[in-house]
Amino acid sequence: MKHSKIFGKMLSAVTASALLLVGNTAFPEIGTMTAKAADAQDRGNIGGYDYEMWNQNGTGQASMKPSAGSFTCSWSNIENFLARMGKNYDSKKLNYKDIGNNIVLTYDVEYSPRGNSYMCVYGWTRKPLMEYYIVEGWGSWRPIAGDAERKGTVTLDGNTYDIAKTMRYNQPSLDGTQTFPQYWSVRQTSGSRDNVQNNMKGTIHVSKHFDAWSKAGLDMSGTLYEVSLNIEGYRSNGSANVKSVRVYENYDDGGENPNPGTSEEQPKTTVEPDENGYYFNDTFDSGVGDWAGRGAATVDTTTSEKFAGTGSLSVSGRTANWNGAVKALDTSTFKPGETYSFAVNAMYKSGGSEEKFKLTLQYNDGTGAQYSEVASASTTAGDWVQLANPSYTIPAGATDLQLYVETVDTDIDFYIDEAIGAKSGTEIKGADGPKVVILGDANFDGAVNSFDLVAARKAILAGNASGSDLKAADVDQNGKLETADLVLIQSFVIGKISEWPEPPEPEKPDYDTSKWDNYKETASAQYIDFYKSSIKHMGNTYRLTQKLAAAENGESLTVAYLGGSITEGKNYTTPFSNYLRTTFAKGSFKEINAGLSGTSSVVGLVRSEKQIVEQKPDIIFLEFSVNDHEDIMYKKCFESCIKKFLDMPNEPAVGIVITRSKGGFSSQAQMYPIGKNFDIPVISMDDALTKAFNSKFLQASDYYTDEYHPHQKGGQLVADCMAYYVRQALKTENQSAGYTQPTKYVYGAEYASCVNVDPKTLTNFNAGSWKAGTGYNSLPYSYTLNGGSPMTFKTQGKGFIVVFKANSSGMGSINVTVNGKTTKINGNKQYTWGGPDAELGYYQNTTGDLDVSITGSGSFTIWGIGLIK
């Protein structure tokens, strides 16, 4: 949330989630997330100990220097940072009792926190999924919040710990987005103090903590993933000298315990290429092999789609474009500095009209994670395409090699097949990608003749036509390949017809409102009154009625949400989507969550073309009411978003969801007039909650998890209000005969044509001293100031919006000069903490040539250029 003056979300490392700091109830929950491409990270194994360093977005200064069973680390001016070392047991798939009879971690640490930081034992279990913490010391405040489920205490190793359980709902985890518990042992008295060097030495009987949790009724039946010593900081400074960390599986409390690590690495067997020159050839006909999900993605084999053989690898559950399928490469086979051939085939079924895939190598160069494109290619839905590079050189000195498949812009589900790594120069046969479609040319030879009749007949018999094959043979263009198409092709070949019939107009069903006229609400009278209070403006219902009627008739239904972290958190989007799916969707259903923490409608407008418009959703809701301010730019961009969506050719239904902070802040006063002018639904949780709080029907704790965010039950209240609105909108009394957009606007919608463009694709682009990077979340690129030379480019349009990294202090500024006129943009913004903000760089009333130069000073990163066409 942009308005928060308290701590926001805390993110975690690549393979695990960060410790949930749940202390003083003035602080919100700190969430769990997987790393993004912009994050600095380093992980590996040294002397038998697994280690990891992670720094969110590469912010500030952070370092970790690991040795066998020890490490040093330091951090300053960071967003989130962690450094940890221990033992990973995931490959054993064993319960902690089967790992050893007495799991113990010992430590000897010089720990110097300056602010929000802590030291703990950390890890996970699987089946069931659970995240755990044994907290030894902290800096400025102590974990365990007032809403934690207390489970008593345990006294071990001379210290008394409070035992607690908390829950994470629909949050990223080891196994993608999941709901899972967190178990806690937190010392009643910290072993450290803030702003001093703390010499901490101790023994943690991890198994005994697990036993105590089990005795307290917590489920400890899962397989143990890891036991690690973790040093973490959040928007703070500090350092630690971990002089020793040891993890023992069978600790002898009264005897000698030699170092359980090993200083000698096990010899590795070099894989030799086969007769085809292949080092690996993953067909996915009998399993996933060495491939795993990256980020929130999950992978599995499927026989429903394949390029060759009997199966492929399906990739689903993605929440960002960098999520995908990943395979670790052994440097004893794939040697840094040497050249190899890589190829993989990719395909998607549902998404945009065209999607671009990338095959990427993540590696460590000694300073952190780096990313190198191996190959990329675009394709259309249903068409396999090969990502291939017969001569790719692995960067010299690279370690921790991870080959992965991702999409460039979206988080669609997809499939991969025939993944191969081979000797340099090996040409690997694969898919050609989408074909040039000529209606009736079923065999793609460039002409329509009797051979196409044969090809179409074979496709009908096979029953698996898709992609370009379906588009070419489906000459009546009804979306199905059937006998009627054969008849038409034959008629065309013999000259009976010379043109194909026009595609059928989609029917707009007449909606039967009787079901909803007679619907009996099952909630109590007080809740029904609460739902009624949330309908600020019923608005025109025509588009919504048509979309839901079509869904009930078996057509696909896609709902999209654009907003900040309230939307990103999914606590209201998931239950409302489930309501639409189960109530109306008789065909396929898709949800698009375009929430991005801390962003306003200005940033949302820049993001909306790729994340919303190109996905062609049927229903769209906007939620920015605790992120926007009274500045005219926010008002115009919010209004421009609505116009942009209402202008879409598929005529989606568009609505507004207005929330409020616990203290009462909301942008309803500026958003409601916009919704009313467009005559679209306005659902106001501001009105409903204010009335409920004043009447004492609800308390703040019934809705909020912190100052701004609804918890799971609070999100359900939002979803219930939205569902109630839908039921009212479908009644006869609220039906609309059609919809016409207004021609006048409340504040202005002149930015509606805004699209995010990468400056490097524009005319005469010169980066100057700006260093290109991988972007931020759904913002796909970045340019960071690295000297005094200007970035320059030319384009055409009315102007552009600059999206940039903003913080409350410590940021630089830029001068945006367009056609000789200069605008200054400062990166220091109130209510921001390292996430994106945006300002208008330049605007003119008519489209024309834009000659752009951008210079600056200090720390400044551009995350988007929203060109107003």
N, C-alpha and C positions, 0 to 999 in steps of 0.2 A: 504494500500500500504506500502510495506516495506521501500520504499525510502523517504516517507514523513517526513519532519522535522516540519510539522505543525500538527494541531489537526486532528485525524482520526474520526471514527464514534462513536457517543455517543449512548449508548443503554438505554433501559428503563426498567421498572418494569414488574411484571408478568401480571398485568391487564391493563396496559396502556403504552403508549410510552413516552420516555423522551422528554423534551423540546428541540426543534430544535434551537440550538444556531446559529443564522445567523447574525453575526455582521460584523466586519471588513472583507472586501472581501478577505483578505489574508488567511482567515480561510474557510475550506470547510464546506458544510452542515453536520450537525450532524444527523445521521440517527435514525430511530426508530426500536427497536427490542424487542421481548419478551424475558423473562429470560430463562436461560439455567439451567440445573441441577447443574452446577458448581457454580452458583450464590448464594450469601448469601441473604436471604430474610426473612421478617417477616411482617405479616399483620394481621389485625383483627379489632375488634370494642371494644371500651372502653368508657363507659359512654355516649353512643349514638353517638360517633365520629368514623368514619372509618379511619384507619391509615395504612401506608405501609412504610417499609424500604427495600431498595434494594441496593446491592453492587455487581457489575459485577465481576464474577469469584472469589468472596471472596478476592479480592486483597487488600493489605494494612490493615489499621485499620479503622473500621467503627462501629458506634453504634447509636441506637435510643432508647430512653426510653419514652414511651408514658404514658400519664395520660389523664383523662377526659377533653378534650379541651385544652391540652397543651402537649409539649414534648421537650426533649432536644436531640441534635444529634451532632456528631462530625465525622470527616473523615480525614485521612492522607494517602498519598501515594497510593491513589485509582486509578482505571481506570475510572469508572463511579459510582456515588453514588447519591441516593435521599432519602429523608424522607418527607412524606407529611401526612396531616390530614385534614379531612373535612367531607362532606356528599355525600353519593352515592344514586342517585335517579333512578338507572336503572330499578328497579322493578316496578316503577310507570308508565313507558312508556308514559311520558307526556312532552309536550313542556315547555320551561322555563316559559312562561306566565301562564301556567296552574299549575306550581309548587307553585307559589306564586306571589303576586303583586309587591314585591320589594325584590329580592334576594340580600343579602348583606353579605360580609365576613369582619369581623374585626380582626385585629391582633395587638399583642404587642410582639415584637421580639428583642432580642439581637443577632445580626447577624454579624459574624466575618469571612468574606471570605479571603482566602489567595491564590489568583490565579483565575482560571476560575471557577466561581460559580455564582449563581443568586438566587433570591427569587421571587416567582410569584404566582398568582392564576392560577390554571390549571384544565383542564377537557376535556370532549368529548361530542359530540352529536351523535345520531344514526338516520338513515333514514331521511336525508342523514348523512353519516359518516363525522365527522369533529373534529379536534383537536384544542383546543384554549389555549391562554396564555395571561394573564394580568401581565406584568412584572413590579415589583416595584423597584427592586434594583439588582445590580450585582457587581462582583469583578473586574477582570482585563479587561473586555471588554463588550460592549453593543450589544444586539441582533439587528436584522433586517439587512439583507444583501442588496447589491446593486441590486440583481436580484429579490427582493421582489416586489410585485405589490402594490404600495402605494395607500391608500384609504382615505387620508386626516388625520385630527386630531380630537380629542375630549378632552374637558376640563371637568374633573370630580374630585370631592373631593379635589380641590385645586391644581391639577396637570394636565399638558397637555400631552396627549399620542399620539404617531403616530400610525395610524391604517394601517395594511398591511395584505396581503394575500400571502401565499406561497403554493406550491403544493408538494405532496409526491406521487411518481409514483411507483406502484407495491411494496409497502413497508408493513411490518408487522403492524398490527393495532389491535384494539379490536376485529375485526371480520375477522381475518386472513389477508393474503396478499391482500392489496387493494390499489387503487389510491384514494387519498382524499385530501381536502384542509386543511390548517392551518390558523386560524385567530389570529391576534395579536393586542394587545394594549401595547405599550412599552413607558414608561415614557421618555420624552425628557431629563430629568435630573434625574440621578439615586438617589434613596433614601439612597444609601450606598456607601462607598469607600472601596478600597482594603486595606488589611493589617491593619485594625483598627476594634475595636468593634463599631458597628453601632446600636444605640438605635432607633428602628423603630416602630412606632405606627400609625395605619391608619385604615380607613374605605373604602372599595371598593364596590361601587354600581355595582355589577356584572350585574344585569338586565339592567342597563343603558348603560353599555358597549355593551351588546347584542343588545340593541335598536340602539345604534350608528352604530354598524356593519351592522345591517339590513338596516338602512337609507343609508349607504354607498354602498348598493347593494350586501351585502354578505348574503347568504342564512342561515337564523336562524330558519328554519321550523322543524328541527329535534327534537327528544326527548332527554332531558338532562340526561347525564350519571352521572356526578359528578361536585362538586365544592370543590376544595381543596387548601390549602396553601402548596406550594411545596418549599423545600430547596434542591438545587442540586449542585453537584460538579463534575468536570471533570479533572482528573490528577492534583489535587490540594489538599490543606489542608484547614481546616476550622472547625467552630463550630457554633451552633445556640442554643439559649435558647428561644424557643417559649413559652413565658409566658402565652399567651392566643390566641386561634383561635376560632372564633365563626362563624357559618353560619346560617343566618336567611332567612326564606322564605317570611315573611311578616314584614319586618323591619319598625318600626315606627320612622321616622326621627326626630320627635319632642317629642317623648314620651319614656316610659320605655320599655326596651327589655330584658326580663329575659333570662337566659341561655337556649338556645334551645335544649341543650343536656339533657340526662337523666342519672342520676347516678345509677339508679337501672335497672338491666337487667330484661327483660321480662321472666316470668317463661316458662320453656320448657317442653313440653309434651313428656314423655318417650314412645317410640314405643314398643309395646309388640309383640313377635313373633307369627305367625299364627300357625295353626295346624301342618304344616310341619316343624316348627322351623325357618321359614323365617322372617327376619326383613324387607327385601325388595326383590322383585322379578320383575325385569324389563324385560319385554318381547318385548318391542318396537313394539307391534302390533297396538298401537293407539297413538304413539307419542314418543318424545325423553325423556320424564320424567325429571329427575333431572340431566341428562347428558349434558355436554357441550364440545365444542372443547378446547383442550389444546394447547397453543402456536398458531401457524398459522392454525391449523386444524379447519375444520368445520364439524358439525355432522347433520345428517338428517335421517329420517326413510325411508326405502325402502322395497318394496315387491318383488323385483327381486331376492334377496338372503335371505335365512333364515335357521336357524338350526331347529327351532320349531315354531309353530304358523303360523302367516301370514306375519311377517315382521322382519326386523333386523335394527340395527343402522349402517349407512354407515359413515365412517371417511375418509375425503378427504382433499386436499389442504395442506398436511403436507410438511414442508420444513426441518424437522430434525427428527431423530429417536425418540426424547422425545415428539414430538407433538403427540397427540392422543385424546382419549375420557376420560373425567374426571367427577367424581361425588363426591360432598362434603358429608362427613359423620358427623352426629351430635354426639358430644361427650356425650350427655345425653342418647343416645342409644348405641353407640359404645364407650365404656368407656376405657380410657387409662389404661393399665396394665391388661386388661382382654382379654380372648381368644374367637375368633369367627371363623366361616367357611365362606370362600369367594370363589366364582367361577364365571367364565364368559367364553363363547365360542367365538373363533375368527377364521377368515378365510380371505384369500386374493385370488384375481383372477389373478393378473399380478404382477410379480416381479422376484426374483431369483428362482432357483430350490427348495430352501428351505428357509423358514424365521422363525426366532425365535421371539415369542411374550412374553411380560412380563406384569404381573399385579403388580403394584407398589403402595405403600402408601407414599405420601408426607405428612410430618407433621412438626410442629415447636417444638423444644425442649427447647426453651427459649434463644438459641443463634443464631437461624436462621433455615432455611429450611433443613430438612434431608430427606433421601430417603431410603425406605426399600422394598426389594423384597418380595411380597406375594406369587407369583407363576410364573412359566415360562414353556414354552413348544414350540417345533418346529413342523412345518407342511409343507406340500407342497401345491402348487397352487390348489385351488378348494376343499381342504379338511378342514373341521372344526376340531378344536382342543380345548380342554377345559383347561383353566388355573385354577387350583383348589388347595386350601389349607384348609383342614377341621379343622386345629388347628393353626391359626395364632394369635399371641399375639400382640396387639397394644402396642407400647412402653409406659412405664409409664411416666406420665407428658406431654404427647403429646397434642398439640392443633392444630387447623386448619387442620383437617384431610381431605385429598383429595385422593381418590382411582382412579387410572387411568390405561388405557391400552396403551402400546407403543410397538414398535418393537425394537430389539436390535441393528440392523445395518443399516436399510434403512428407507426411507420416503414413502414407498408404501401406496396406498389406501387400506383400509381393512374394515371388517365388524365385529360387535360383536352382540351377542344375548344371551338371558337367563342369565342376570347378577344377581347374588343372594348374599345376605349377610344373614347369619343364625347363630343359636346357635353353640357353639363349638362342634365339633364332628359330625355335620350333614353331611352325605355323599350326595352330590348333583349330580344327574345323568347328564352327559354331553357327548360331542363328544369324540370319541376315538383317533382322529388324523388320520394321513395317514395310510393306510392299506398296507400289504405286497402284491405287485402286481405280480401275475402269469398270463401271457398272456392267455386269454380265461377263467380264473377262475372268472366269473362275480359275483358270490355270495360269494367269498372269503372263501370257505371251504377247500381249499388246493388241490382240484382236479378239472379236467375239465370233466364235464359230462352233461347229459341232463338237470340237474337243472340250469346250467349256461345258457343254451339256453332260458329257461323261464325267468331268471333274465335279460338277455340282451334284450329280446323282451319287457319286461315291461319298461326297461330304454328307449328304442326307442319310445314307446308309450307316456311315460311321457315327453320326449324331454328335459330333464334337466340334463343329465349325465355330470359330471365334475370330476376333480381331479382323485383319484384312481379308481373310478367307470368307468370313461371314458377310462383310460389307460388300465384297465383289459379287457374290452369288445371290444375295438377298435383293433381287431386282425390283420387287414390289415395296422394298424398304419399310417393312413392318417389324423389323427386328428379329425375324425368325426365318430359317431356311427350311422350305417345305415344298411339296409337290407343285403348288401354284407357281413357284419360281421356275421350276423346270418347264412348265407349260409356256411361260413367258419367254424363256430363253429359246425354246424351240421355235416359237412364233417369230422371234427376232431373226433367228438363223435362216428360216425359210422365206423371210421377207413379208410375212403376214403383218408385222408391226415394225415401225421404224423408230419409235421412241418408247422409252419406258414410262409406265404410269407414274403420275405424281404421287409422292409419299402421302399416306393418309394423314388427315388433320387429327391431332389428338383430341379425343372426346373429352368434353368437360361435363362430368356427371352432375345430374341434378341431385342435390343432397337431401336425404330424408331426415327431417329434423324431429320427427315424432319421438325417437328414442330419447333425445335430450330434453324435449319438452316435458316428458314424463319421468325424467331421471330423479331419483330420490337420494339426496345427499345423506351420507351415513355418519358424518362428523357431528359433534355436539353443536348446540346452538351458538355457544361462544366461539367455537372455531369457525363455524360458517360465517359469523359476523366478522371475524378476523379476515377471512378470505375476501368477503365483500369489500372490506375497508381497503384492500390492496388494489382494487380496480380503480385507478385514477382516471383512466379514459378507456372506454370500451373500443372506440375507434371503428373503422371500416373492417368488416369481417370477411369480405369477399375472397381475398386471396387465401386466407387461412382455410376457409371452408372448402375451396377448390382443391387445395393441396391435401387436406385430410381425406376428402372424398376419394381422390385419386389413389391414396395409400390404401384405403379400405377396398378398392377395386383391384388391388394387386400391384400397382405401380410402386416404384422405389420411393423411399422417403428419406431425405437428408435434413438434419437440423444442425445449425451452426450457432456458436456462441462467440462473441467478440468482447473482450473485457480485460480486466486486470487480474490480480491474484485471487479474488473471490471466484472468478470464473475458472482460472487455472486450477484452483483447488478441487473443483469438480463436486463439491458437496451439494450444490443445487442442480448442476447440469446432469449428473448421472441419474438421480431419481426422476427428473422430469423427462429425460430421454427414455428411460425405462417405461414411464407412463405412456408416452407416445407410441413406443414400440409395441407394447402389449395391448394397447387399446385400439390403435388404428392401423398399424403396419401389417398388412397381409402379404406384402412382398418384402424386398430387401430393405434394410434400415441402416443408416450410417449417422454417426455423430462426429461433428468437427468441433473441437475445443480450441479456440484461438485466444485463450487467456494468456496473458503474460504479466507476471508480477511487476507492480510498481509503474505500469504504463498508463498513459492518458489516452483520450480519444485522438489526440494529435498523432501519437505513435501508432495507435490502432488504425488510423486512416492510411498511413504509409504501409502497414502490414496487410491491409485488407484485400488488395488485389490478388496476391498469391494465396493467402490463407483462407479467404472467403469466396471471392468472386469466381476465381478459376475452378473452384470445387462445385459450383452450381447448386448450392443448397436450396431446399424448398422453403425452409423456415429459418429466420435469423433473429437472434436476440442480442441486443447491445447492453453492456453493463460497465459503466465507467463513473458512477455517481459519487464515489468517494475518492476518485483519482483526479477528476477535473477541477479547475479553479474558475474564477469569474472572468479571467482574461478573455478577450474577444476571440483569440486564436482557438481556445478550447471550444467555445460555443460554435464557431464556424466549422471546425473540423468534425464535431459531433453531428452537426446538421448535414455536412458533406458526406459523412459515412452513410447516413440514412438515405440520402438521395442516390448515392452510388449503388446501394443495394436495391432500391426500388427501381432503378433504371436497368437492372439486369434483364436480359432477354427472356429468361425462364420465369419472370415475375414472381419472385419469392414473397412470402408473407414476412413482414418485418415488425418487430416489437421492441419495447424498451423495458428493462428491469432496473428499478431505482432502489438502491440500498441506502443505509445510513450507518454512521459510526455509533459506538456506544454513547459518545458524548453528544450526538445529535447532528453532526455534520453531514450534509448531502448537497449534491448539485441539482436537486429537483427543481428549484426555482428557475433555472435556465434550461433544463432538459424538458420539463413538462410542456412549455409553450411550443417547443419544436415538435414533440409528438402529437400535440393537439392540432397544429397546423397541417401536418402530414396526415392527420386522422388515422393514426396507427395506435395499437394498444400500448398503454402505459401502465405497468404493474408496479405499484409503489409499496415496497416494504417500509419505506419511511413513514407513510401514513399509517399502515397497519401496525407496525411496531410501536410507534409513538402512542397511538390510541391504546394498545394493549398494555404498555408500560404504565401509562397514566391511570388506567383502570385497575391496575394490579393483577390483571388476568395473566400476564407473563412477567417474568423477571429477566434481567439482562443475561443471567446465567442460562436461561432457557434457549438462548440464541447465539451468544458470542463465545468465541474461544479466546479473543483478545479485543483490542479496541475496534477492530474493523471486521474480522472474519467470522462468519458463522461456522459453528462446529457441525458435525454430521446431522444432528437433530435440527439445528438451525437451518441448514441447507435444505432439509426435508420440508421445513415450513415454507421456504421460498418456492420449492417445487410444487407443494400443495396449492399455493396461491396461483401459480401459473396453470396448473391443471384445472383448478376451479374456473379460471378465466376461460380456458378452452371450452369447458362444458357450457358456460354461459354464452359464449360466442356462437355456439352451434344451435342455440335455440331459435325458433322461428322469429321471435320478437327482435332478435339482434342480427338477422340476416341482411346482407347488403347485395344489391343487384349487380354491382360492378365497382371498379375503383379507378379514380382519376387523380393523378398527382397535382398538387398545387403549383401554381406558376409564380407565387411570391413566397419569400422565405423570412423567417423571424430575424436571423442574424446574417445569413448569407451561406450559400452552398457552392461558392465558386471554386472550392478545392476538390470537388467530387471526382474529377478526372485524375487525381493523384495516383501514381504507380511508383513503386520502389525500383530504382534503376542502379546498376553498378556503374560508377563513373568510368571504369576501364572500358566499358562497351560504347562509350560516347566518342564523338569526333575529337581528334587531336588530343586525346587524353595523355597527360604526363603526370605521374605521381609525385614528382619533385622529391621532397624529403619525407613524404608520407609513406609509411610502411604498411603494406597490405596484410590482412589477417583473415581469420576464419569467422568472425562475426560474433553474435550474441543470441543464443537461443534461436528463435525463428527469424532473426535478422541475419541474413546469410553471409555478410562480408563485413570487414572493418578496415579502416585506414587510421593509423596512429601517427601523430605528429612526431617526427624524428629529426628535426632540423629546420632551417629557415627557408628552404626553397618551396615555392607555392605549388599546390596541386592545380592543374589547369585542364579545362575541357570546354567543348562547345556543344550546344544542343539547341533544340527548338521547343518552345513551350511558353507558358505564362509565368513560370517561376518554379521554385522548389522549396521543400521543407527539409531541414537537416535534422536527422536523428543522431544523438550523441550520448556518450557516457557522461552521466551527471552525478555529482556528489555534493554534500553540504559544504565541503571545503576541500582545498588542496588541488582543485582543477584549474586548468588554464583557460584560454579563450581563443577564438578565431575571428578573423576578418574575412567575410564573404563579399567579394567584389564581383558584381555582374554589370556588364556594359558600363563600367566606370563608376557605379554606385556601390557603396560599401555598407554592410550591416555587420555589427559586432555581436557575437554570440558567446556568452560566458558559461563555462561548464559548472560553475558553482550554483546550485539550485537548492532552495529550501525544500525540505521533505524528500530528498533523494539520497540514495546511499550506494551509488555505483551502478545503478541500472540505467535504462535508457530514458531520455527526455527528448523533446523536440522543439524547434522554433522555426519560424518562417525565415528562410534565407533571402528570398527575393520574390516579388510579385509585380506583374504588370497586367493591365486589363485585356490585352490582346496577345495572341500567340505570335511569337517572333523569335529571332535569333538571340541566344543567350551565350555570352562570352564570359566564362567563369574563372575566377582565381581565388583560391582559399589558402590563406596563410594563418599562422598562429604562434602562440608562445605557451610554454608550460605543458602540463599533461592534458592531452585532448585526443579523444578517439571518436571518429565518425562511424556510426553503425547503420546509416541509411541515408539515401538521397531520394526524397519523394518528389518526382517530377510532376508538375501540374501541367498537363498537356493543353 
